[in-house]
Amino acid sequence: MRPKKKGREDPPEHRLFRRLRGHGLDGESNLEQILELIRSKESNLKLNEKQLRSQIQETLVHALRKGELFIGNAQSFELRDLKQVEEIEANVRHWRDLGSNDKQDELLDNAFLSLLKSEKFSDDLSLAEGEVLRTWLGFELVKQIKTIAIKRSGLRFQDPLVCMAWLMREEFKPEELLDFRLKYRQKQNDNPFPRQYRQDIIDHANTLPEPTLDEDRVDLRHLPFVTIDPPDAKDFDDAICFQNDTLWVAIADVAHYVKPGTALDRYALSRATSVYLPHCVLPMLPPRLADDLCSLNAGVDKYAMVIEMKIEDATVVSTKAHQALIKVSENLSYSEALVDERFQDLITLSKEMHNRRIGLDIAGAEMRPRINPDGIELEVKWPNDATRMIEAFMVATNEAVGHLLGKEEASLPWRCHSPPDRPEVESLNAKLAALDVGIELPMPSHRKTGQSESDETLDLLSAWAGLIVEEEVVESNYLSSVIDSEARGEILISLREAQYKANSLSDSHKRVVDQGLFQLMQRAIYSEENFGHFGLDLDAYVHFTSPIRRYPDLIVHRQLKAFLAGDEPVHSIEEVAEMSEHCSMRSTQAKRLEWELVASTCNMHLMKSDEETSWNARVVGLRTPWIFLDLEDDGSFQGRMHLAQLGGKERLFIDEHGLKVERQSGEVILELGQRFNCRLRGLDIWSGALDLAPI
């Protein structure tokens, strides 16, 4: 006969409780009294004195820590009253019942809100009257609350906070929910950007004086500078002027106010970047600096670092830097500049400057949701001639400053972007070969400036073999680690040719190629060593043009000021290395927050959609077990659908290249890049995910 399966065994403290109750224990007691009681009542003990003491003591320690059946401390404790036990067990049954029905419960709703707000629970949330008790013999009240949220929401998302946000969506405004999310991220140590600026820093900023002309500055107030920004911009950190084949770019002189080593500087470095969210901005600098003193507002004298660039044949042929006082004549929006006749020649110049680089054109739509008193407003921003003009001039400025300071061997936080990795190119080539579209990308070269192809091959072979090869010692300079411009150009040209060839493909295949090329791109970082910028096709590139919202720009400003004054650089290579790593990390964290809150806001907007609304979405990814879809085919709304939604009980497969969904018979039922009719199955207004289903 097979032995009978044992049922679930009660916890040791529960068994001890029943044991002592059976022996008539009542009132306060301690370990010695319990041992004496057990010895007097139980004549058939199988444990010796030492074993019995150890067992009872260990059980009591755990029991007293839980505060369930035993109340008190090691010196003096008592058993919970039997009437209390009955009341607690009745409350446990109540909470279990809430998990299987939709009965309204104020305590439950308040618990949902506390979790969403990252606040402490009310003391009323307890299994016992008059005390805070949230666990009972294996039952966990908080865990049960999360389970109830998942069941009641009807959503597939298994994150209980996602489900709670959906259930409580009528209880708060969109901006409140976004603030809850920020607070939650902060509690998870994944949001280093406080909602409020420190008051002592604000007070210090408010004492800083207005700009005046002094002997260290050039008076450039006669130049008709203009700023061109989004219509809702508050911090104007760059202005342009073009006269007599000379492009003047003025950048807010933040370094004049934010001195190294001060509390203001340490706090700005801690944030390292401003974060732009649908309902607010989390600024790197306090308002007095970001929106007033440093911002290049029209009609007011402002300190600026001005880069003077002589232009010939759409190329910068000489560069000068000035520490200046300027007065901006106008603050314009992109839409205003686009129709202003004064900027038509500049737009033409910017296009010529852009065309002289081989850089990739991968700019796409940008979703810009905004929360206002009337609700959520969605706007998809596409690049236009005005935005491209300012971008081209800022890129030229950043490059010019990089070369200017690089030649002086200043330590800089270079903005570096590496070529695609070989394994990723191989993977994309395999995918394109499976599509039979006639496009094959060459393997990227990482040949350094001045390095021959044979030297590069030797380096690769040595790396694979784990060998150390003695290199010829050459004089190091700011371009010595940069990818050879010819080698970089060959890769970029091949990628652009692939984009061009994709234009003749079917709509679905073109999307596969475009997305594959986009996904090849590495993430740009800050580094004390200059590797060049692959995507922009530049040897030397720093961030200089946005010091109000980026700390690396502030570092470059300080080094430029030191150069102009004939002083030693402000920051050493060791300091720049440490700050570059920190700023790269903060940039990634900021982007993650921005993407997440933008997606959540978009999903809150979708709550107004009819449940029967359908989308002719684009399939943009296939990765077991998910099908990823772009609802508007512009990147504004993206979600995923489980394979089970498409196949039901039938098992479906995604091929090794992520190109198609197949039945076991090999029949293809869905392909990457094709259109697919879908509907919303579940909305995540907490972290921004979308759950989709077939029509």
C-alpha positions as CSV (number, residue, x, y, z in Angstrom):
1,M,0.0,0.0,0.0
2,R,1.1,3.5,-0.8
3,P,1.5,5.7,2.3
4,K,-1.2,8.3,2.8
5,K,-0.3,11.8,1.8
6,K,0.1,14.1,4.8
7,G,-2.1,17.2,4.9
8,R,-0.8,20.6,5.5
9,E,0.8,20.8,8.9
10,D,0.0,23.6,11.3
11,P,2.8,26.1,12.1
12,P,4.8,25.2,15.3
13,E,3.5,28.2,17.2
14,H,-0.1,27.1,16.4
15,R,0.6,23.6,17.8
16,L,2.3,25.1,20.9
17,F,-0.7,27.4,21.4
18,R,-3.2,24.5,21.4
19,R,-0.8,22.5,23.6
20,L,-0.6,25.1,26.3
21,R,-4.3,26.0,26.1
22,G,-5.0,22.3,26.6
23,H,-2.9,22.4,29.7
24,G,-5.0,25.2,31.0
25,L,-2.4,28.0,30.7
26,D,-3.9,31.4,31.3
27,G,-2.5,34.9,32.1
28,E,1.1,36.0,31.9
29,S,3.9,33.5,31.7
30,N,7.6,33.0,30.7
31,L,9.8,30.3,29.2
32,E,10.6,28.7,32.5
33,Q,7.0,28.5,33.6
34,I,6.0,27.0,30.3
35,L,8.7,24.3,30.5
36,E,7.6,23.5,34.1
37,L,4.0,23.2,32.9
38,I,4.8,20.9,30.0
39,R,7.0,18.6,32.3
40,S,4.2,18.4,34.9
41,K,1.5,17.7,32.4
42,E,3.3,15.4,29.9
43,S,4.8,12.2,31.2
44,N,5.7,10.7,27.8
45,L,8.1,13.4,26.6
46,K,10.5,12.1,23.9
47,L,12.9,15.0,24.1
48,N,15.5,15.5,26.8
49,E,15.7,18.7,28.8
50,K,18.1,20.5,26.5
51,Q,16.2,19.5,23.3
52,L,12.8,20.5,24.8
53,R,14.2,23.9,25.9
54,S,15.7,24.6,22.5
55,Q,12.5,23.6,20.7
56,I,10.1,25.7,22.8
57,Q,12.5,28.7,22.9
58,E,12.8,28.8,19.1
59,T,9.1,28.5,18.6
60,L,8.4,31.3,21.1
61,V,10.9,33.7,19.4
62,H,9.1,33.3,16.1
63,A,5.7,33.5,17.6
64,L,6.4,36.6,19.6
65,R,7.9,38.3,16.6
66,K,4.6,37.7,14.7
67,G,2.4,38.8,17.6
68,E,-0.4,36.5,16.5
69,L,-1.0,33.8,19.1
70,F,1.6,34.9,21.6
71,I,1.7,38.5,22.8
72,G,4.4,40.2,24.7
73,N,8.2,39.6,24.9
74,A,10.7,36.9,25.9
75,Q,10.5,37.9,29.6
76,S,6.7,38.1,29.9
77,F,4.0,37.0,27.5
78,E,0.5,35.6,27.3
79,L,-1.7,33.6,25.0
80,R,-4.2,35.5,22.9
81,D,-7.7,35.3,24.3
82,L,-9.9,32.7,22.5
83,K,-12.6,35.3,21.9
84,Q,-10.1,37.5,20.1
85,V,-8.9,34.4,18.1
86,E,-12.5,33.9,16.9
87,E,-12.9,37.6,15.9
88,I,-9.6,37.5,14.0
89,E,-10.5,34.4,12.2
90,A,-13.9,35.9,11.3
91,N,-12.0,39.0,9.8
92,V,-9.8,36.6,7.9
93,R,-12.9,35.0,6.4
94,H,-14.2,38.4,5.5
95,W,-11.1,39.4,3.6
96,R,-11.1,36.0,1.8
97,D,-14.7,36.6,0.8
98,L,-13.8,40.0,-0.6
99,G,-11.5,38.3,-3.0
100,S,-14.4,36.4,-4.6
101,N,-17.0,39.2,-4.9
102,D,-17.2,42.9,-5.8
103,K,-18.6,44.1,-2.4
104,Q,-17.7,47.7,-1.7
105,D,-15.4,48.1,1.2
106,E,-14.0,51.4,2.5
107,L,-11.0,49.8,4.2
108,L,-10.1,48.1,0.9
109,D,-10.3,51.3,-1.1
110,N,-8.2,53.1,1.4
111,A,-5.6,50.3,1.3
112,F,-5.5,50.7,-2.5
113,L,-4.9,54.4,-2.2
114,S,-2.2,54.0,0.4
115,L,-0.3,51.5,-1.8
116,L,-0.6,53.8,-4.8
117,K,0.5,56.9,-2.8
118,S,3.4,55.0,-1.2
119,E,2.0,55.9,2.2
120,K,1.6,54.0,5.4
121,F,-1.6,52.0,6.0
122,S,-4.1,53.4,8.5
123,D,-4.1,51.6,11.8
124,D,-7.7,50.6,11.1
125,L,-6.4,48.2,8.5
126,S,-6.0,45.3,10.9
127,L,-7.4,41.9,11.7
128,A,-7.7,42.6,15.4
129,E,-9.5,45.5,17.1
130,G,-7.3,47.9,19.0
131,E,-4.0,46.8,17.6
132,V,-2.2,46.6,14.2
133,L,-2.3,42.9,13.1
134,R,-1.9,42.1,9.4
135,T,-0.8,38.5,9.4
136,W,-2.5,35.4,10.9
137,L,-1.3,31.8,10.7
138,G,-0.1,32.1,7.1
139,F,-2.7,34.6,6.0
140,E,-1.1,37.9,4.9
141,L,-3.6,40.8,4.7
142,V,-1.5,43.0,2.4
143,K,-0.9,40.1,0.0
144,Q,-4.7,39.4,0.0
145,I,-5.4,43.0,-0.8
146,K,-3.1,42.8,-3.9
147,T,-4.8,39.5,-4.9
148,I,-8.2,41.2,-4.7
149,A,-7.0,44.1,-6.9
150,I,-5.8,41.7,-9.6
151,K,-9.1,39.7,-9.5
152,R,-11.4,42.6,-9.5
153,S,-9.7,44.6,-12.2
154,G,-10.1,41.8,-14.8
155,L,-6.8,42.9,-16.3
156,R,-4.1,40.4,-17.5
157,F,-1.4,42.5,-15.9
158,Q,-0.1,40.8,-12.8
159,D,1.3,43.9,-11.1
160,P,-1.3,44.7,-8.4
161,L,-0.5,48.4,-8.5
162,V,-1.5,48.5,-12.2
163,C,-4.8,46.9,-11.2
164,M,-5.4,49.2,-8.2
165,A,-4.8,52.3,-10.4
166,W,-7.4,51.0,-12.8
167,L,-9.9,50.3,-10.1
168,M,-9.4,53.7,-8.4
169,R,-9.2,55.7,-11.7
170,E,-12.2,57.9,-10.8
171,E,-10.7,58.9,-7.4
172,F,-7.9,61.2,-8.6
173,K,-6.8,63.5,-11.4
174,P,-4.3,62.4,-14.1
175,E,-1.5,64.6,-12.6
176,E,-2.1,63.1,-9.2
177,L,-1.6,59.6,-10.5
178,L,1.6,60.6,-12.2
179,D,2.9,62.1,-9.0
180,F,2.0,58.9,-7.2
181,R,4.1,57.0,-9.8
182,L,7.1,59.4,-9.3
183,K,6.9,58.9,-5.5
184,Y,6.7,55.1,-6.0
185,R,9.8,55.2,-8.2
186,Q,11.6,57.3,-5.6
187,K,10.8,54.7,-3.0
188,Q,12.2,52.0,-5.3
189,N,15.4,54.1,-5.6
190,D,14.7,54.6,-9.3
191,N,13.8,58.3,-9.3
192,P,16.6,60.6,-8.1
193,F,14.7,63.7,-9.3
194,P,12.7,65.1,-6.3
195,R,9.4,66.8,-7.2
196,Q,10.3,69.9,-5.1
197,Y,13.6,71.8,-5.1
198,R,15.4,72.1,-1.8
199,Q,14.3,75.4,-0.1
200,D,17.8,76.5,1.0
201,I,19.0,76.2,-2.6
202,I,16.0,78.2,-3.8
203,D,16.7,80.9,-1.2
204,H,20.4,81.1,-2.3
205,A,19.4,81.4,-6.0
206,N,17.0,84.2,-5.1
207,T,19.9,86.3,-3.8
208,L,22.0,86.2,-7.0
209,P,22.4,89.6,-8.7
210,E,21.2,90.6,-12.2
211,P,23.7,90.7,-15.0
212,T,25.9,93.8,-15.6
213,L,28.7,94.6,-18.0
214,D,32.1,94.1,-16.5
215,E,35.7,94.1,-17.9
216,D,35.8,90.3,-18.4
217,R,32.9,90.4,-20.9
218,V,32.5,91.4,-24.5
219,D,29.5,93.6,-25.2
220,L,27.5,91.9,-27.9
221,R,24.1,93.5,-27.2
222,H,24.1,95.1,-30.7
223,L,23.7,91.6,-32.3
224,P,20.1,90.8,-33.0
225,F,19.9,87.4,-31.3
226,V,16.7,85.4,-31.4
227,T,15.7,82.2,-29.5
228,I,13.6,79.5,-31.3
229,D,12.0,76.9,-29.1
230,P,8.7,75.0,-28.6
231,P,5.8,77.3,-27.8
232,D,5.5,76.2,-24.2
233,A,9.3,76.6,-23.4
234,K,10.2,78.5,-20.3
235,D,14.0,78.0,-20.2
236,F,15.7,79.6,-23.2
237,D,19.3,78.5,-23.2
238,D,20.3,79.1,-26.8
239,A,20.0,82.0,-29.3
240,I,21.3,82.5,-32.8
241,C,22.3,85.4,-35.1
242,F,23.6,85.3,-38.6
243,Q,25.5,88.2,-40.1
244,N,28.1,88.6,-42.9
245,D,28.7,84.8,-43.3
246,T,29.1,84.5,-39.6
247,L,26.9,82.3,-37.4
248,W,26.8,83.5,-33.8
249,V,25.4,81.1,-31.2
250,A,24.8,82.4,-27.7
251,I,24.4,79.9,-24.8
252,A,23.2,80.8,-21.3
253,D,26.2,81.4,-19.0
254,V,25.1,79.0,-16.2
255,A,28.7,78.5,-15.1
256,H,28.8,82.2,-13.9
257,Y,26.2,81.4,-11.2
258,V,26.9,77.7,-10.4
259,K,30.3,77.5,-8.9
260,P,32.2,74.2,-8.4
261,G,31.9,72.7,-5.0
262,T,29.0,74.9,-3.8
263,A,25.7,73.4,-2.4
264,L,24.0,74.5,-5.6
265,D,26.6,72.8,-7.7
266,R,26.4,69.5,-5.7
267,Y,22.6,69.5,-6.0
268,A,22.7,70.2,-9.7
269,L,25.2,67.4,-10.2
270,S,23.1,65.1,-8.2
271,R,20.2,65.6,-10.6
272,A,22.5,66.0,-13.6
273,T,19.5,66.6,-16.0
274,S,16.1,68.2,-16.2
275,V,13.2,65.7,-16.7
276,Y,10.3,66.8,-18.9
277,L,7.1,65.1,-18.0
278,P,3.5,65.5,-19.2
279,H,2.4,67.4,-16.1
280,C,5.6,69.1,-14.9
281,V,9.3,69.7,-15.3
282,L,11.7,68.3,-12.7
283,P,14.5,71.0,-13.2
284,M,18.2,70.6,-12.8
285,L,18.4,74.2,-11.5
286,P,16.1,76.1,-9.2
287,P,13.4,78.3,-10.9
288,R,15.2,81.6,-10.3
289,L,18.1,80.3,-12.4
290,A,16.3,78.1,-14.9
291,D,13.4,80.5,-15.8
292,D,14.9,83.9,-15.0
293,L,18.6,84.7,-14.5
294,C,20.0,82.2,-17.0
295,S,17.1,82.0,-19.4
296,L,17.7,84.2,-22.5
297,N,14.5,86.1,-22.2
298,A,13.9,88.9,-24.8
299,G,14.7,92.5,-24.0
300,V,16.8,91.8,-21.0
301,D,20.6,91.9,-20.6
302,K,22.0,88.3,-20.1
303,Y,25.3,86.7,-19.5
304,A,26.2,84.2,-22.3
305,M,29.0,82.2,-23.8
306,V,29.0,83.1,-27.4
307,I,30.5,81.0,-30.2
308,E,31.4,82.9,-33.4
309,M,31.7,80.6,-36.4
310,K,32.8,81.8,-39.8
311,I,30.9,79.9,-42.5
312,E,32.2,79.2,-46.0
313,D,30.5,76.8,-48.4
314,A,28.2,75.5,-45.5
315,T,31.3,74.6,-43.5
316,V,32.7,76.1,-40.3
317,V,36.2,77.4,-41.2
318,S,37.1,79.2,-38.0
319,T,35.8,79.4,-34.4
320,K,36.1,82.0,-31.7
321,A,34.6,82.0,-28.2
322,H,33.5,85.0,-26.2
323,Q,32.4,85.6,-22.6
324,A,29.7,88.1,-23.4
325,L,26.7,90.2,-22.4
326,I,23.9,90.0,-24.9
327,K,20.3,91.1,-25.3
328,V,17.9,88.8,-27.2
329,S,15.5,90.7,-29.5
330,E,12.8,88.0,-29.8
331,N,11.7,84.7,-28.3
332,L,10.1,82.8,-31.2
333,S,8.4,79.5,-31.5
334,Y,9.3,76.9,-34.2
335,S,6.0,77.5,-36.0
336,E,6.7,81.3,-36.1
337,A,10.2,80.9,-37.4
338,L,9.0,78.4,-40.1
339,V,6.9,81.1,-41.8
340,D,9.2,84.0,-41.2
341,E,11.0,85.2,-44.3
342,R,14.1,86.2,-42.3
343,F,14.9,82.5,-41.7
344,Q,14.5,81.1,-45.1
345,D,18.2,81.5,-46.1
346,L,19.2,80.1,-42.7
347,I,17.0,77.1,-43.3
348,T,18.7,76.6,-46.6
349,L,22.1,76.9,-45.0
350,S,21.2,74.4,-42.3
351,K,20.1,71.9,-44.9
352,E,23.5,72.3,-46.7
353,M,25.4,71.8,-43.4
354,H,23.3,68.7,-42.7
355,N,23.9,67.3,-46.1
356,R,27.7,67.6,-45.8
357,R,27.6,64.9,-43.1
358,I,26.9,61.3,-43.8
359,G,25.0,60.9,-40.5
360,L,21.8,58.8,-40.4
361,D,18.4,60.4,-40.7
362,I,16.5,58.4,-38.1
363,A,14.5,61.1,-36.4
364,G,10.9,60.1,-36.0
365,A,7.7,61.3,-34.3
366,E,7.7,62.5,-30.7
367,M,4.5,62.1,-28.6
368,R,3.9,65.2,-26.6
369,P,1.0,64.6,-24.2
370,R,0.1,67.6,-22.0
371,I,-2.3,67.7,-19.0
372,N,-4.4,70.9,-18.8
373,P,-7.6,71.9,-16.9
374,D,-9.7,70.6,-19.8
375,G,-8.1,67.2,-19.8
376,I,-5.3,65.5,-21.7
377,E,-4.1,66.9,-25.0
378,L,-2.1,64.7,-27.3
379,E,0.2,66.0,-30.0
380,V,2.5,64.1,-32.2
381,K,5.5,66.3,-33.1
382,W,7.4,65.6,-36.3
383,P,10.7,67.3,-37.3
384,N,10.2,70.3,-39.5
385,D,12.6,72.8,-41.3
386,A,12.7,75.1,-38.2
387,T,13.6,72.3,-35.7
388,R,16.1,70.9,-38.1
389,M,17.7,74.3,-38.6
390,I,18.2,74.8,-34.8
391,E,19.4,71.2,-34.5
392,A,22.0,71.7,-37.3
393,F,23.3,74.9,-35.7
394,M,23.6,73.4,-32.2
395,V,25.4,70.4,-33.6
396,A,27.8,72.7,-35.4
397,T,28.4,74.6,-32.2
398,N,28.9,71.5,-30.1
399,E,31.4,70.2,-32.7
400,A,33.3,73.5,-32.9
401,V,33.7,73.7,-29.1
402,G,34.8,70.1,-29.0
403,H,37.6,70.8,-31.4
404,L,38.5,74.1,-29.8
405,L,39.0,72.6,-26.4
406,G,40.2,69.2,-27.6
407,K,43.2,70.9,-29.2
408,E,43.9,72.5,-25.8
409,E,43.9,69.0,-24.2
410,A,41.1,70.0,-21.8
411,S,39.4,67.2,-19.9
412,L,35.8,67.0,-21.3
413,P,32.8,64.8,-21.0
414,W,32.7,63.8,-24.7
415,R,29.3,62.7,-26.1
416,C,30.2,59.4,-27.6
417,H,28.2,57.1,-29.9
418,S,29.7,53.8,-31.0
419,P,29.1,52.0,-34.3
420,P,26.8,48.9,-34.3
421,D,28.1,45.7,-32.8
422,R,29.0,42.9,-35.2
423,P,26.7,40.3,-33.7
424,E,23.7,42.7,-34.0
425,V,24.6,43.3,-37.7
426,E,24.9,39.6,-38.3
427,S,21.5,39.1,-36.7
428,L,19.9,41.8,-38.8
429,N,21.5,40.4,-42.0
430,A,20.1,36.9,-41.2
431,K,16.7,38.5,-40.8
432,L,17.0,40.4,-44.1
433,A,18.2,37.2,-45.8
434,A,15.2,35.3,-44.5
435,L,13.0,38.1,-46.0
436,D,14.8,37.8,-49.3
437,V,14.9,41.6,-49.8
438,G,18.3,41.8,-51.4
439,I,19.9,43.9,-48.6
440,E,23.1,42.9,-46.8
441,L,25.0,45.2,-44.5
442,P,28.9,45.0,-44.3
443,M,30.5,44.2,-40.9
444,P,31.2,47.5,-39.0
445,S,34.8,48.6,-38.8
446,H,36.3,49.9,-35.5
447,R,39.5,51.0,-37.1
448,K,41.0,54.0,-35.1
449,T,42.2,57.2,-36.7
450,G,45.6,56.6,-38.3
451,Q,45.2,52.8,-37.9
452,S,45.6,50.5,-41.0
453,E,43.1,47.7,-41.9
454,S,45.8,45.1,-41.1
455,D,46.4,46.7,-37.7
456,E,42.7,46.5,-37.0
457,T,42.5,42.8,-38.1
458,L,45.5,42.0,-35.8
459,D,43.7,43.7,-32.9
460,L,40.6,41.7,-33.5
461,L,42.5,38.4,-33.8
462,S,44.5,39.2,-30.7
463,A,41.3,40.0,-28.7
464,W,39.7,36.7,-29.8
465,A,42.8,34.8,-28.8
466,G,43.3,36.6,-25.6
467,L,46.7,37.8,-26.6
468,I,48.5,41.0,-25.5
469,V,50.1,42.7,-28.4
470,E,52.7,45.4,-27.9
471,E,51.5,48.5,-29.6
472,E,53.7,51.2,-31.1
473,V,53.7,54.1,-28.7
474,V,52.2,57.2,-30.4
475,E,51.5,60.6,-29.0
476,S,48.0,60.7,-27.6
477,N,45.6,63.4,-28.6
478,Y,41.8,64.0,-28.4
479,L,41.3,62.2,-31.7
480,S,43.5,59.1,-31.1
481,S,40.6,56.9,-30.0
482,V,38.1,58.0,-32.6
483,I,36.9,55.6,-35.3
484,D,38.6,56.4,-38.5
485,S,36.4,58.8,-40.5
486,E,36.7,56.8,-43.7
487,A,35.8,53.6,-41.9
488,R,32.9,55.3,-40.2
489,G,31.7,56.8,-43.4
490,E,31.7,53.4,-45.1
491,I,29.3,52.0,-42.5
492,L,27.1,55.0,-42.6
493,I,26.9,55.0,-46.4
494,S,25.9,51.3,-46.3
495,L,23.2,52.0,-43.8
496,R,21.9,54.9,-45.8
497,E,21.9,52.8,-49.0
498,A,19.9,50.2,-47.1
499,Q,17.4,52.9,-46.1
500,Y,17.2,53.9,-49.8
501,K,16.7,50.4,-51.1
502,A,14.0,49.8,-48.5
503,N,11.9,52.5,-50.2
504,S,11.3,50.2,-53.1
505,L,10.1,47.3,-50.9
506,S,6.5,46.6,-49.8
507,D,5.2,48.7,-47.0
508,S,5.6,45.8,-44.5
509,H,9.2,44.9,-45.5
510,K,10.2,48.6,-45.5
511,R,9.1,48.9,-41.9
512,V,11.1,45.8,-41.0
513,V,14.3,47.3,-42.6
514,D,13.7,50.7,-41.1
515,Q,13.1,49.4,-37.6
516,G,16.0,46.9,-37.9
517,L,18.4,49.8,-38.8
518,F,17.1,51.9,-35.9
519,Q,17.6,49.1,-33.4
520,L,21.2,48.7,-34.5
521,M,22.0,52.1,-33.0
522,Q,23.9,52.0,-29.7
523,R,23.0,54.3,-26.8
524,A,25.1,57.5,-26.7
525,I,27.1,58.0,-23.4
526,Y,29.3,60.6,-21.8
527,S,33.0,59.6,-21.5
528,E,36.3,61.2,-20.5
529,E,37.8,59.4,-23.6
530,N,36.7,60.6,-27.0
531,F,35.4,57.8,-29.3
532,G,33.6,60.1,-31.7
533,H,30.0,60.2,-32.5
534,F,29.0,57.6,-35.1
535,G,25.4,58.6,-35.7
536,L,26.3,62.3,-36.4
537,D,29.5,61.3,-38.3
538,L,31.6,63.6,-36.1
539,D,35.2,63.2,-34.7
540,A,34.7,65.5,-31.8
541,Y,31.4,66.2,-30.1
542,V,30.5,67.6,-26.7
543,H,27.2,68.9,-25.2
544,F,27.6,72.6,-24.8
545,T,24.3,74.2,-25.9
546,S,21.9,73.3,-23.0
547,P,23.6,74.0,-19.6
548,I,20.3,74.9,-18.0
549,R,19.1,71.4,-18.3
550,R,22.3,69.2,-18.6
551,Y,25.2,69.1,-16.3
552,P,27.8,67.9,-18.9
553,D,27.2,71.2,-20.7
554,L,28.1,73.1,-17.5
555,I,31.4,71.2,-17.2
556,V,32.3,72.1,-20.8
557,H,31.4,75.8,-20.1
558,R,33.7,75.8,-17.1
559,Q,36.6,74.4,-19.1
560,L,36.0,77.0,-21.9
561,K,36.0,79.8,-19.4
562,A,39.3,78.6,-17.9
563,F,40.8,78.5,-21.5
564,L,39.6,82.0,-22.3
565,A,41.0,83.3,-19.0
566,G,44.4,81.5,-19.5
567,D,43.8,79.5,-16.4
568,E,44.2,75.8,-15.7
569,P,41.2,73.6,-16.4
570,V,38.6,73.6,-13.7
571,H,38.1,69.8,-13.7
572,S,40.7,67.1,-13.9
573,I,40.4,64.0,-16.1
574,E,39.6,61.9,-13.0
575,E,36.8,64.2,-12.0
576,V,35.4,64.3,-15.6
577,A,35.5,60.5,-15.7
578,E,33.5,60.2,-12.5
579,M,31.0,62.8,-13.5
580,S,30.6,61.4,-17.0
581,E,29.6,58.0,-15.7
582,H,27.2,59.6,-13.2
583,C,25.6,61.8,-15.9
584,S,25.2,58.9,-18.3
585,M,23.3,57.0,-15.6
586,R,21.1,59.9,-14.7
587,S,20.3,60.5,-18.4
588,T,19.1,56.8,-18.7
589,Q,17.0,57.2,-15.5
590,A,15.4,60.4,-16.8
591,K,14.5,58.8,-20.2
592,R,13.0,55.9,-18.4
593,L,10.8,58.1,-16.3
594,E,9.8,60.3,-19.3
595,W,8.9,57.2,-21.5
596,E,6.9,55.7,-18.6
597,L,4.9,58.8,-17.7
598,V,4.2,59.7,-21.3
599,A,2.9,56.2,-21.9
600,S,0.7,56.3,-18.8
601,T,-0.7,59.7,-19.9
602,C,-1.5,58.4,-23.4
603,N,-3.2,55.4,-21.8
604,M,-5.3,57.7,-19.6
605,H,-6.3,59.5,-22.8
606,L,-7.3,56.1,-24.3
607,M,-9.7,55.5,-21.4
608,K,-12.1,57.8,-23.3
609,S,-12.1,55.4,-26.3
610,D,-15.1,53.2,-27.0
611,E,-14.4,49.6,-25.9
612,E,-15.2,48.5,-29.4
613,T,-12.6,50.9,-31.0
614,S,-10.2,49.0,-33.2
615,W,-6.8,49.7,-34.7
616,N,-5.3,48.6,-38.0
617,A,-2.0,48.3,-36.1
618,R,1.5,47.5,-37.4
619,V,3.3,44.4,-36.2
620,V,6.7,45.8,-35.0
621,G,8.1,42.9,-33.0
622,L,7.8,39.2,-32.6
623,R,9.4,37.6,-29.5
624,T,8.0,34.5,-27.9
625,P,5.4,34.7,-26.4
626,W,4.6,38.3,-27.4
627,I,3.4,40.1,-30.5
628,F,4.3,43.8,-30.4
629,L,2.0,46.3,-32.2
630,D,2.1,50.0,-33.0
631,L,-1.5,51.2,-33.0
632,E,-1.1,54.4,-35.1
633,D,2.1,53.3,-36.9
634,D,3.9,56.4,-35.7
635,G,5.3,55.2,-32.4
636,S,2.7,57.1,-30.3
637,F,0.8,54.0,-29.0
638,Q,2.4,50.6,-28.7
639,G,1.2,47.5,-27.0
640,R,1.6,43.8,-26.9
641,M,-0.6,40.7,-27.5
642,H,0.0,37.3,-26.2
643,L,0.3,34.4,-28.7
644,A,-2.5,32.6,-26.9
645,Q,-4.8,35.5,-27.9
646,L,-4.2,34.6,-31.5
647,G,-4.0,30.8,-31.3
648,G,-6.5,30.0,-28.5
649,K,-5.9,26.3,-27.6
650,E,-3.7,25.8,-30.7
651,R,0.0,26.2,-30.0
652,L,1.7,28.8,-32.2
653,F,5.4,29.4,-32.9
654,I,7.6,32.4,-33.7
655,D,10.5,31.6,-36.0
656,E,14.1,32.0,-35.0
657,H,14.5,35.4,-36.8
658,G,11.3,36.9,-35.2
659,L,9.8,37.3,-38.7
660,K,6.6,35.3,-38.6
661,V,4.0,33.4,-36.5
662,E,3.4,29.9,-37.6
663,R,1.1,26.9,-36.9
664,Q,2.7,23.5,-36.2
665,S,2.0,22.7,-39.8
666,G,4.2,25.6,-40.9
667,E,1.4,27.7,-42.1
668,V,2.2,31.4,-41.6
669,I,-0.6,33.4,-40.0
670,L,1.2,36.6,-39.1
671,E,4.4,38.4,-40.3
672,L,6.6,41.1,-38.9
673,G,5.7,44.5,-40.5
674,Q,2.2,43.6,-41.6
675,R,-1.0,45.3,-40.5
676,F,-3.2,43.6,-38.0
677,N,-6.6,44.6,-36.7
678,C,-6.7,44.6,-32.9
679,R,-8.5,46.1,-29.9
680,L,-7.7,47.1,-26.4
681,R,-8.0,44.3,-23.9
682,G,-6.5,46.1,-20.9
683,L,-5.2,49.5,-20.1
684,D,-2.3,50.1,-17.7
685,I,-2.4,53.7,-16.5
686,W,0.2,53.1,-13.8
687,S,3.3,52.1,-15.8
688,G,2.1,52.6,-19.4
689,A,1.7,49.1,-20.9
690,L,-1.1,48.1,-23.3
691,D,-2.7,44.7,-23.5
692,L,-4.1,44.0,-26.9
693,A,-6.3,41.3,-28.5
694,P,-7.5,40.4,-32.0
695,I,-10.8,41.8,-33.3
